[in-house]
């Protein structure tokens, strides 16, 4: 009797391991203590003062011309990349999702830790342009 060779299983039936599948696994979600969050937040803020990153942010801001829509299109992606470069060393994925998870973690600690709250405010000031608010009543007077 001759044995029949078993057909090889189709790779289409096997779940493929991709970075997306692994990143969505709960075991991959980083958790930081308050102290670790302070360190990472400090490193993120420092990353924005590296000359290369300062130049990247200035170029994006100049291209946006203080238009909020263009700021979201041009400045936010650069800022996200700068943050990703730092936080990936702490287990956050190297996509926008990692920055969002880090931001949520920082927001959670803001209420518990005044140092994190202050650093978070500083980071926001680096990302967002200064908003000029009209005087109360909205009337602008010429001097």
Secondary structure, 3 states (H helix, E strand, C coil): CCCCCCCCCCCCCCCCCCHHHHHCCHHHCCCCCHHHHHHHHHHHHHHCCCHHHHHHHHHHHHHHCCCHHHHHHHHHHHHHHHHHHHHHHHCCCCCHHHHHHHHHHHHHHHCCCHHHHHHHHHHHHHHCCCCCCCCCCCCCCCC
